[in-house]
Amino acid sequence: MQGGLNIFEMCQLAGVSRASYYRGWQNQQPEEEEVALRDQLQRLALKYRYYGYRPLTKLLKREGWVVNHKRVLRIMRQDNLLSLRRKKFVITTQSGHGWHIYPNLARWVTTTEVNQLWVADITYVRLRYEFVYVAIILDVYSRRVVGWSIGEHVDSELAQQALQKAFEQRRPKPGLIHHSDQGWQYACGDYIKLLEQHEIEISMSRRGNPYDNAFAESFMKTLKTEEVDRRQYRSLEEAAASIGVFIDDFYNGERLHSALGYRSPTEFEAQFEGRLVETAAADGNPTKQDSHSGLKPSVSQFQQAR
């Protein structure tokens, strides 16, 4: 978008083809053109989840991009976007690793309090000449983002930074369930060690099933729709500042959620804490109830469900 016009409309007004526009862009600003192409390819791969590199190349050419199937295949390999027909979603994390995979405990959990179930995920954010990555930790009960980080590399350190922030902010009791996909960032030894040090139970999505991590996926969609897609970040620092305001001030503090009775996560948690105090006072018990009571089914129930 340039002002109020998109590229198609500008080309029509100027009397030039989109192919000529993209060819000139590629010759004059190859780095910017490469990032724009990767971004559009990401969007098409997410929309047409069963398409391989050849159909996606055809779609790009129909939009005017000057690109061949070899270049599309190279970018898809680099961005881990190769879509096989037997898959029902676009692979965005590397799950083909040798680390231990944990069972999906989150499938059997109905949260009744905060700090019972956290979900984690990573997404990309486009800058002008490169991509950066955002990792988040979300409390399912209140939908609050309790930890997040942003960096240039999609590695385990990025995920660990978000997790450390969540621990510092929430200080959860042992027994909390941490749920993620099977990406190596969450399955590697350093990340698992960090969870075990805090006596956190580990849960992972089934392979090839993005719906197992629906709460995290839903937040990422909100982040992209309401923040990232409306901005043109020039640097990592600018992206971090803008995304930080969106998450900490708007999403957690102001954005209303229908699942929370049209309250923000901060407001919902404040009312929840108030109810706990009233309940404790009525029972004559000054301490809060166990934050994990009634959280998980028994081992036998879990085995039967499997």
C-alpha positions in Angstrom: 0.0 0.0 0.0 1.2 3.5 -0.9 -1.0 6.0 0.8 -4.6 5.0 -0.2 -3.6 3.1 -3.3 -2.3 -0.4 -3.7 0.2 -1.5 -6.4 -2.4 -2.7 -8.8 -4.3 0.6 -8.7 -1.1 2.6 -9.1 0.0 0.5 -12.1 -3.4 1.1 -13.7 -3.2 4.8 -13.2 0.4 4.9 -14.6 -0.5 2.7 -17.5 2.2 0.1 -16.8 1.9 -3.6 -16.0 2.6 -5.0 -12.6 5.2 -7.2 -14.1 7.2 -4.1 -15.2 6.8 -2.6 -11.8 8.1 -5.7 -10.0 10.9 -6.1 -12.5 12.1 -2.6 -11.9 11.7 -3.0 -8.1 13.9 -6.2 -8.3 16.6 -4.4 -10.3 16.7 -1.2 -8.2 16.0 -2.5 -4.6 16.6 -6.2 -4.6 16.7 -6.6 -0.9 13.4 -4.9 -0.3 11.8 -6.8 -3.2 13.1 -10.1 -1.7 11.5 -9.4 1.7 8.2 -8.3 0.0 8.1 -11.5 -2.1 8.8 -13.6 1.0 6.0 -11.9 2.9 3.5 -12.4 0.1 4.6 -16.0 -0.3 4.0 -16.5 3.4 0.5 -15.2 3.1 -0.3 -17.3 0.0 1.1 -20.4 1.7 -1.1 -19.8 4.7 -4.2 -19.2 2.6 -3.6 -22.2 0.2 -2.4 -24.8 2.6 -2.4 -27.7 0.2 -0.5 -25.9 -2.6 3.1 -26.7 -3.4 5.7 -24.4 -4.9 4.5 -24.7 -8.5 0.9 -23.6 -7.9 2.2 -20.8 -5.6 4.5 -19.7 -8.4 1.5 -19.5 -10.7 -0.4 -17.4 -8.1 2.6 -15.0 -7.7 2.9 -14.6 -11.5 -0.9 -13.8 -11.8 -0.3 -11.0 -9.3 2.5 -9.7 -11.5 5.6 -10.9 -9.7 8.6 -11.7 -11.9 9.6 -15.0 -10.3 10.2 -18.6 -11.4 9.5 -21.9 -9.6 13.1 -22.4 -8.6 13.2 -19.2 -6.6 9.9 -19.9 -5.0 11.1 -23.4 -4.0 14.3 -21.9 -2.5 12.4 -19.3 -0.4 9.9 -21.9 0.8 12.8 -24.1 1.9 14.4 -21.3 3.7 11.2 -20.2 5.5 10.1 -23.8 6.1 6.9 -23.4 4.1 6.9 -26.6 2.1 3.4 -28.0 2.1 2.7 -31.6 1.6 -0.8 -32.7 0.5 -1.1 -35.0 3.5 -0.6 -32.1 5.8 -3.5 -30.0 6.9 -1.5 -26.9 7.8 1.7 -25.0 7.0 4.7 -26.1 9.0 6.2 -23.1 10.7 8.4 -24.9 13.2 10.9 -27.8 12.8 9.5 -30.9 14.4 11.8 -33.3 12.7 14.3 -33.5 15.4 15.7 -36.1 17.8 14.5 -34.5 21.1 11.9 -36.2 23.2 8.2 -35.5 22.4 5.8 -35.2 25.3 2.1 -36.2 25.3 -0.7 -33.6 24.9 -1.9 -33.0 28.4 -3.7 -29.8 27.5 -6.5 -31.7 25.7 -7.9 -32.9 29.0 -7.7 -29.6 30.9 -10.5 -27.2 31.7 -8.9 -24.2 33.5 -10.5 -22.8 36.6 -7.8 -20.4 37.7 -4.8 -18.5 36.4 -1.4 -20.3 36.2 -2.9 -23.7 35.5 -2.2 -23.8 31.7 0.2 -21.7 29.7 0.6 -22.0 25.9 3.6 -20.9 23.9 4.2 -20.1 20.2 6.5 -18.2 17.8 5.6 -16.2 14.7 7.5 -14.0 12.2 7.3 -10.2 11.8 8.4 -8.5 8.6 10.7 -5.5 8.6 11.7 -3.7 5.5 14.8 -5.8 4.6 14.5 -8.8 6.9 12.3 -10.8 9.3 12.3 -10.9 13.0 10.5 -13.3 15.3 8.2 -13.0 18.3 7.8 -15.7 21.0 4.9 -15.5 23.5 3.6 -17.3 26.6 -0.2 -17.0 27.2 -2.3 -17.9 30.2 -5.3 -19.8 28.9 -7.6 -18.9 31.7 -7.4 -15.1 31.4 -6.0 -15.0 27.8 -3.2 -12.7 29.2 0.2 -12.7 27.6 2.4 -13.3 30.6 5.8 -13.3 28.7 7.1 -12.3 25.3 10.3 -11.7 23.5 11.5 -10.5 20.1 14.7 -11.2 18.2 16.4 -11.7 14.9 16.7 -15.5 15.2 14.0 -18.1 15.7 15.9 -20.2 18.2 15.4 -21.7 21.7 17.0 -18.6 23.4 14.2 -16.5 22.0 11.6 -18.9 23.5 13.5 -19.1 26.8 13.5 -15.3 27.2 9.7 -15.2 26.9 9.5 -18.1 29.4 11.8 -16.4 31.9 9.7 -13.2 31.7 6.6 -15.2 32.4 8.2 -16.8 35.5 9.4 -13.5 36.8 5.9 -11.9 36.4 3.8 -14.8 37.6 5.9 -17.0 39.9 3.7 -20.0 39.3 3.4 -22.9 41.7 4.6 -26.4 40.8 2.1 -28.3 38.6 1.5 -25.7 36.0 1.1 -27.2 32.5 3.2 -25.7 29.7 1.9 -26.5 26.3 3.6 -25.9 22.9 4.0 -27.4 19.5 6.8 -29.9 18.8 9.3 -27.4 17.5 12.9 -27.9 18.5 12.9 -24.6 20.3 10.6 -26.1 22.9 11.8 -29.7 22.8 15.6 -29.0 23.2 17.4 -29.8 26.4 17.9 -26.2 27.6 14.2 -25.3 27.4 13.1 -28.6 29.0 15.6 -28.1 31.8 14.2 -24.7 32.5 10.7 -26.1 32.8 11.8 -28.9 35.0 13.7 -26.5 37.3 10.4 -24.8 38.0 8.5 -28.2 38.3 6.4 -27.4 35.3 4.5 -30.3 33.6 5.3 -30.4 29.8 2.7 -30.9 27.1 3.0 -30.8 23.3 0.6 -30.7 20.4 0.1 -33.8 18.3 2.2 -33.7 15.2 0.4 -32.2 12.2 -2.4 -30.7 14.3 -2.4 -26.9 14.8 -5.7 -27.0 16.6 -4.0 -28.5 19.6 -2.5 -25.0 20.2 -5.5 -23.0 19.2 -5.3 -20.4 22.0 -1.7 -19.4 21.0 -2.7 -19.5 17.3 -5.6 -17.2 18.0 -3.5 -14.7 19.7 -0.9 -14.7 16.9 -3.7 -14.0 14.4 -4.9 -11.1 16.6 -1.3 -9.8 16.8 -0.9 -9.9 13.0 -4.3 -8.5 12.2 -4.5 -5.6 14.7 -0.8 -4.7 15.0 1.8 -6.1 12.6 -0.2 -5.8 9.4 -1.0 -2.2 10.1 2.6 -1.1 10.6 5.8 -0.8 8.5 8.6 -1.4 11.0 12.0 0.0 10.0 14.1 -1.8 12.6 14.0 -4.4 15.3 13.9 -1.7 18.0 10.9 0.0 16.4 9.1 -3.3 16.1 9.8 -4.3 19.7 8.6 -0.9 21.0 5.3 -1.0 19.0 4.6 -4.6 19.7 5.4 -4.1 23.4 2.8 -1.3 23.6 0.2 -3.5 21.8 0.7 -6.5 24.1 1.3 -4.9 27.4 -1.0 -1.8 27.2 -3.7 -2.6 24.7 -4.1 -6.4 24.5 -3.6 -7.2 28.1 -5.0 -4.0 29.5 -7.8 -2.8 27.2 -8.8 -5.3 24.5 -12.2 -6.9 25.3 -12.6 -10.7 24.9 -16.0 -12.3 24.4 -14.7 -15.4 26.2 -14.0 -13.3 29.3 -17.4 -11.7 29.3 -16.2 -8.7 27.2 -13.5 -7.8 29.7 -9.8 -7.3 29.2 -7.4 -9.9 30.6 -6.2 -7.5 33.3 -9.7 -6.7 34.3 -10.7 -10.3 34.3 -7.8 -11.3 36.5 -8.5 -8.4 38.9 -12.1 -9.6 39.3 -10.9 -13.1 39.8 -8.6 -12.1 42.6 -11.4 -10.2 44.2 -13.6 -13.3 44.2 -10.8 -15.4 45.8 -10.5 -12.9 48.6 -14.3 -12.9 49.2 -14.4 -16.7 49.2 -11.6 -17.0 51.6 -13.1 -14.5 54.0 -16.5 -16.3 53.9 -14.8 -19.6 54.7 -12.7 -18.0 57.5 -9.6 -19.1 55.7 -7.1 -16.3 54.9 -5.1 -18.3 52.4 -6.1 -18.9 48.8 -7.3 -22.3 47.6 -4.9 -24.6 45.9 -4.5 -23.0 42.4 -4.3 -26.5 40.8 -7.2 -28.3 42.5 -9.5 -30.0 40.0 -7.1 -29.1 37.2 -6.1 -32.5 35.7 -7.8 -35.9 35.4 -6.3 -38.9 37.1 -3.6 -41.0 35.5 -6.1 -43.7 34.8 -8.5 -41.3 33.2 -5.7 -39.9 31.0 -4.7 -43.4 29.9 -8.4 -44.3 29.1 -8.7 -41.1 27.0 -5.6 -42.0 25.1 
